[in-house]
Amino acid sequence: MGSRRALLAVSAVSLGADVAGQVLALRRRHAFDTPVLAGSRDTVGRDSWWAGTALSPPAWTVAVHAGALARLATRPDARAATVLAWVGAALVPGYLQERLVRHRLTPAGAERTETAVVVVGLAAAAAMAALGARASGSRP
C-alpha cells in the first residue's frame, strides 16, 4: 500500500469538498437537479440525506467516505482503500450529472466559491478513484 499517504491526502481533500459543497448548497438552497430526477429548494435539506445537493453527494455517501478515510488513517487497510476507490468512482459521474455543476464548469457559469468547490471535488474524486484502486489492488 505504497500510495496510502497520497490516497489519504486526496481523500481528505475530497471529503472537504463534499462537506463544503453540502454547506454551500444548503445555505444557497441548491437542490439536486439531474437528467433523471430533480429536488426542490423547499426540500433541499431533507433531500441532501438521500440524494445529495447540486454541489455534494448524499450525506450517507459522505459518512461512508469519512468512515473509510478514518479507517485507512489508522492502519493500512485494503478494504478501506477499495471503499474510497468506489466512492471516488461514483462521485465523478455524480458531479457531472448535476446541471449546476456543468454550468459552473463553463466560463459563463463560473462563480468563485461554487466553481472552486466543484473543480476541487471533481478532481479529488477522480484521483481518489485511481489511487484507491491502486492501493487496494482492485479496480472500481
N, C-alpha and C positions, 0 to 999 in steps of 0.2 A: 504494500500500500504506500509506495513512494510518493504518490501525488496527494496524500492525505492532507498535508498542510495547505496546498493550493485549493483542494476541494473545500476545506473548512473556511478558507477566506472567501471564496466565491459564493459559497452557500450562505455565509453571514451577510454578504452584500445583497444577495438575492432576497433573503429574509427581510432585511432592512427596507428594500424597495417594496416588498409585499405589504409590510406594515405601513410605510409612508403612503403608498397608494390607497390602502384601506382608509386611513385617517383623512387624507385629502378628499377622496371620493365621498366619504360620509359627510364631511363639512360642506362640500360643494354640491351634495345631493346628486352625484353622477351614478345613476343606476346602470346595471349591466345592459348591454344592447348588442346582441349578436345576430347573425343572419337567421337563426332559428327561433330564439326567444329574446324578449326584452323585459326589463323590470320597469318600475315606476319610481319617480322621485319621492313619492309618498311612502314607499315601502323599501327604500334602499337599505335601511338599517337591518330590517328582517331578512331581506334577500341576500345581504352580504354573508350570512351564515351558510347558505346552501348553494348560492350561485355566484357569489362574489360581487364586485362592483365593476364599473367601467375601467378602473385603474388597479384592480387587485383580484387575486384568486379568492375563492370562498374561504371563510375563516377556518373551516375544518382542514383545508389543504395547508393553510399557514401553520396550523397546530401540528400536523404530520411532519411538515418541513422542520419546524422548530424541534420536535422530538428527535428526529433522525440526526439533526445537527448536534444536539446536546449529547446524544449517544456516541456519535463519532468523535466529539471533542474529548470525551473521557478516555477513549481507547480505540485502537484500530478495530474496525467493525465492517466487514464486507456487506452485511445486511443493511446497515445504515447507509453505506455508500450507494448500494443498489436503490434504496428508497429515494435518496437525493437525486440519483440519476433519473429515476422515473418521474419524480416531481418536476425536475427541470425540463424533461421531455414533454410533459403535459402543459407546463406553463407557456412554452414558446407558442404553440398554436392557440392557447387560451388568450394570450396577449393579442395575437394577430387577428383573432376573430372579432375583437371588440371594435366597434365603429369609432369610438372616441380615440382609442389607441392609434388606429390607422390615420385618423385625422391629425393627431398630434405629431405624427411622423412625416407630415408634409410641410413644406415651407409656409403655406398659407395657414396651417393649423397650429403652428408652433406657439407654445405658451411656456414661459420659462420653467415653472415648477412642475407642471404636469408632463411636459416633454422630457424633462430630466428624469423623472420617476420612470417613465415608460422606457426610455433608452437604457437606463441602468438596469431596470428589471428584466428587460428582454435580453440584453447582452449577458447578464449574470445567469439567467435561466439557461441559455444555450451553453454557456461554459460549464455550468453545474451538471447538465446532462452529459456532456462529453467527459468531464473529469470524473464524475461519479461512475460512469460506465468503465472507464479505465481503472479506477481504484478498486472497483468490485470485481473486475474481470468479466463483466456481463455487458449486454447491450440492451438499452431500454427500447 
